Amino acid sequence: MSVAITQILWRPRGLLVDQFDSREDLINAVITSSFIPGYVAARPAAIFRNRLCLDGGLTFFMPPTSASKTVRVCAFPASRMGVEGIGISPDCNPENRVTGRELFSWAREPADEEKFERLFELGYLDAAVWGEQNPVEDIVVDESPLVENGSTT
């Protein structure tokens, strides 16, 4: 797992954090990776590992990965955003969708319990449709040798 963060001082650059010292360090990385000043908090930046940082999407909207297979997820319709390489998004399941404007509105301020449940349901359905179209055996390939009774076959 990699978390994208944008370091703003002393040298602005994108960081991909993939090693964490603790559960708290991971949580701080995820919070920092979605820190948008004025939206998340009134302060201008988050502090992560003694660095001033912002949302990782500023430098890595879709972070690169060295994994042989990667499933990228976007909460917004990727086709409308002009983003390619997205596996799971509202584009997967266009039936019974909320509008892009509603999604953006809910992203800016916390949704009530009913909207939150609906968002969860829609995201689950997006992933389910993607899963039906992409069987796990086509995505995950175990290339390790088969071992029986201590010997490789």
C-alpha positions as a Markdown table, in Angstrom:
| # | Residue | x | y | z |
|---|---|---|---|---|
| 1 | Met | 0.0 | 0.0 | 0.0 |
| 2 | Ser | 1.3 | 3.4 | -0.9 |
| 3 | Val | -0.1 | 6.7 | 0.2 |
| 4 | Ala | 0.4 | 9.9 | -1.9 |
| 5 | Ile | 1.3 | 13.1 | -0.1 |
| 6 | Thr | 2.4 | 16.5 | -1.4 |
| 7 | Gln | 5.3 | 18.0 | 0.6 |
| 8 | Ile | 5.2 | 21.8 | 0.3 |
| 9 | Leu | 8.2 | 22.9 | 2.2 |
| 10 | Trp | 11.3 | 23.0 | 1.9 |
| 11 | Arg | 11.2 | 21.6 | -1.6 |
| 12 | Pro | 7.7 | 21.0 | -3.0 |
| 13 | Arg | 7.4 | 17.5 | -4.3 |
| 14 | Gly | 5.2 | 14.4 | -4.3 |
| 15 | Leu | 5.9 | 11.6 | -1.8 |
| 16 | Leu | 4.7 | 8.0 | -2.0 |
| 17 | Val | 4.8 | 6.6 | 1.6 |
| 18 | Asp | 4.8 | 2.8 | 1.7 |
| 19 | Gln | 6.4 | 2.1 | 5.1 |
| 20 | Phe | 4.7 | 3.0 | 8.3 |
| 21 | Asp | 6.2 | 3.0 | 11.9 |
| 22 | Ser | 2.8 | 2.3 | 13.5 |
| 23 | Arg | -0.9 | 2.2 | 13.0 |
| 24 | Glu | -1.0 | 5.9 | 14.0 |
| 25 | Asp | 1.6 | 6.7 | 11.4 |
| 26 | Leu | -0.5 | 5.1 | 8.7 |
| 27 | Ile | -3.6 | 7.0 | 9.9 |
| 28 | Asn | -1.7 | 10.3 | 9.8 |
| 29 | Ala | -0.5 | 9.5 | 6.3 |
| 30 | Val | -4.0 | 8.8 | 5.1 |
| 31 | Ile | -5.4 | 12.0 | 6.7 |
| 32 | Thr | -2.5 | 14.1 | 5.3 |
| 33 | Ser | -3.0 | 12.5 | 1.8 |
| 34 | Ser | -6.5 | 14.1 | 1.7 |
| 35 | Phe | -5.7 | 17.4 | 3.4 |
| 36 | Ile | -7.2 | 20.3 | 1.5 |
| 37 | Pro | -6.7 | 23.7 | 3.2 |
| 38 | Gly | -9.9 | 25.6 | 4.0 |
| 39 | Tyr | -11.9 | 22.4 | 3.4 |
| 40 | Val | -10.6 | 20.0 | 5.9 |
| 41 | Ala | -9.3 | 22.6 | 8.3 |
| 42 | Ala | -8.7 | 26.4 | 8.5 |
| 43 | Arg | -5.0 | 25.9 | 8.8 |
| 44 | Pro | -2.9 | 26.0 | 5.6 |
| 45 | Ala | -1.3 | 22.6 | 5.8 |
| 46 | Ala | -1.0 | 19.3 | 7.7 |
| 47 | Ile | 2.2 | 18.2 | 9.4 |
| 48 | Phe | 3.4 | 14.7 | 8.5 |
| 49 | Arg | 6.7 | 13.5 | 9.9 |
| 50 | Asn | 7.7 | 17.1 | 10.7 |
| 51 | Arg | 7.0 | 18.2 | 7.1 |
| 52 | Leu | 4.3 | 20.7 | 5.9 |
| 53 | Cys | 2.1 | 18.7 | 3.5 |
| 54 | Leu | -1.1 | 18.7 | 1.5 |
| 55 | Asp | -3.3 | 16.4 | -0.4 |
| 56 | Gly | -1.3 | 13.9 | -2.5 |
| 57 | Gly | -3.6 | 14.4 | -5.4 |
| 58 | Leu | -1.9 | 17.7 | -6.2 |
| 59 | Thr | 1.2 | 15.8 | -7.3 |
| 60 | Phe | 0.0 | 12.2 | -7.7 |
| 61 | Phe | -3.7 | 12.1 | -8.7 |
| 62 | Met | -3.2 | 8.4 | -9.5 |
| 63 | Pro | 0.0 | 7.3 | -7.9 |
| 64 | Pro | 2.3 | 5.0 | -9.8 |
| 65 | Thr | 2.7 | 1.5 | -8.6 |
| 66 | Ser | 5.2 | -1.3 | -9.0 |
| 67 | Ala | 2.5 | -4.0 | -8.5 |
| 68 | Ser | 1.9 | -6.3 | -11.4 |
| 69 | Lys | -1.8 | -5.7 | -11.1 |
| 70 | Thr | -3.4 | -2.5 | -9.6 |
| 71 | Val | -7.1 | -1.7 | -9.2 |
| 72 | Arg | -7.6 | 2.1 | -9.0 |
| 73 | Val | -10.7 | 3.4 | -7.3 |
| 74 | Cys | -12.3 | 6.8 | -7.9 |
| 75 | Ala | -15.4 | 8.1 | -6.0 |
| 76 | Phe | -16.3 | 10.3 | -9.0 |
| 77 | Pro | -17.2 | 9.3 | -12.5 |
| 78 | Ala | -13.7 | 8.9 | -14.1 |
| 79 | Ser | -15.1 | 9.4 | -17.6 |
| 80 | Arg | -16.3 | 12.9 | -16.7 |
| 81 | Met | -13.0 | 13.8 | -15.0 |
| 82 | Gly | -11.0 | 12.7 | -18.0 |
| 83 | Val | -9.0 | 10.2 | -15.9 |
| 84 | Glu | -7.9 | 6.9 | -17.5 |
| 85 | Gly | -6.9 | 3.7 | -15.8 |
| 86 | Ile | -9.6 | 3.6 | -13.2 |
| 87 | Gly | -11.0 | 0.2 | -12.3 |
| 88 | Ile | -13.8 | 1.0 | -9.9 |
| 89 | Ser | -15.9 | 4.2 | -10.2 |
| 90 | Pro | -19.5 | 5.2 | -10.6 |
| 91 | Asp | -18.9 | 4.5 | -14.4 |
| 92 | Cys | -19.0 | 0.8 | -13.5 |
| 93 | Asn | -22.7 | 0.9 | -12.6 |
| 94 | Pro | -24.5 | 3.8 | -14.2 |
| 95 | Glu | -28.0 | 2.7 | -13.0 |
| 96 | Asn | -29.6 | 4.6 | -10.1 |
| 97 | Arg | -26.8 | 7.1 | -9.8 |
| 98 | Val | -26.7 | 10.4 | -8.0 |
| 99 | Thr | -25.5 | 13.3 | -10.0 |
| 100 | Gly | -21.9 | 14.5 | -10.1 |
| 101 | Arg | -23.0 | 17.7 | -8.5 |
| 102 | Glu | -24.5 | 15.7 | -5.6 |
| 103 | Leu | -21.3 | 13.6 | -5.2 |
| 104 | Phe | -19.2 | 16.8 | -5.1 |
| 105 | Ser | -21.5 | 18.4 | -2.6 |
| 106 | Trp | -21.4 | 15.4 | -0.3 |
| 107 | Ala | -17.6 | 15.3 | -0.7 |
| 108 | Arg | -17.4 | 18.9 | 0.6 |
| 109 | Glu | -19.4 | 18.4 | 3.7 |
| 110 | Pro | -20.3 | 15.4 | 5.8 |
| 111 | Ala | -23.4 | 13.6 | 4.6 |
| 112 | Asp | -26.2 | 12.7 | 6.9 |
| 113 | Glu | -26.6 | 9.0 | 7.9 |
| 114 | Glu | -29.0 | 8.2 | 5.1 |
| 115 | Lys | -26.8 | 9.7 | 2.4 |
| 116 | Phe | -23.8 | 8.0 | 3.8 |
| 117 | Glu | -25.5 | 4.6 | 3.7 |
| 118 | Arg | -26.6 | 5.4 | 0.1 |
| 119 | Leu | -23.0 | 6.3 | -0.9 |
| 120 | Phe | -21.7 | 3.1 | 0.7 |
| 121 | Glu | -24.3 | 1.1 | -1.2 |
| 122 | Leu | -23.5 | 2.7 | -4.5 |
| 123 | Gly | -19.7 | 2.2 | -4.0 |
| 124 | Tyr | -20.4 | -1.5 | -3.1 |
| 125 | Leu | -22.5 | -2.0 | -6.2 |
| 126 | Asp | -19.7 | -0.3 | -8.3 |
| 127 | Ala | -17.2 | -2.7 | -6.9 |
| 128 | Ala | -19.6 | -5.7 | -7.4 |
| 129 | Val | -20.1 | -4.9 | -11.0 |
| 130 | Trp | -16.4 | -4.5 | -11.6 |
| 131 | Gly | -15.8 | -7.8 | -9.8 |
| 132 | Glu | -18.3 | -9.6 | -12.0 |
| 133 | Gln | -16.5 | -8.3 | -15.1 |
| 134 | Asn | -13.0 | -9.0 | -13.7 |
| 135 | Pro | -12.9 | -12.5 | -12.0 |
| 136 | Val | -10.2 | -12.7 | -9.3 |
| 137 | Glu | -8.5 | -15.6 | -11.0 |
| 138 | Asp | -7.8 | -13.3 | -14.0 |
| 139 | Ile | -6.3 | -10.7 | -11.8 |
| 140 | Val | -4.4 | -12.5 | -9.1 |
| 141 | Val | -1.9 | -15.0 | -10.3 |
| 142 | Asp | 0.1 | -17.1 | -7.8 |
| 143 | Glu | 3.5 | -17.6 | -9.5 |
| 144 | Ser | 5.1 | -19.3 | -6.5 |
| 145 | Pro | 6.1 | -23.0 | -6.9 |
| 146 | Leu | 3.8 | -25.6 | -5.6 |
| 147 | Val | 5.3 | -27.4 | -2.6 |
| 148 | Glu | 4.3 | -30.9 | -1.4 |
| 149 | Asn | 5.9 | -32.9 | 1.3 |
| 150 | Gly | 8.8 | -30.4 | 1.4 |
| 151 | Ser | 9.7 | -30.8 | -2.3 |
| 152 | Thr | 8.9 | -28.4 | -5.2 |
| 153 | Thr | 6.8 | -29.8 | -8.0 |
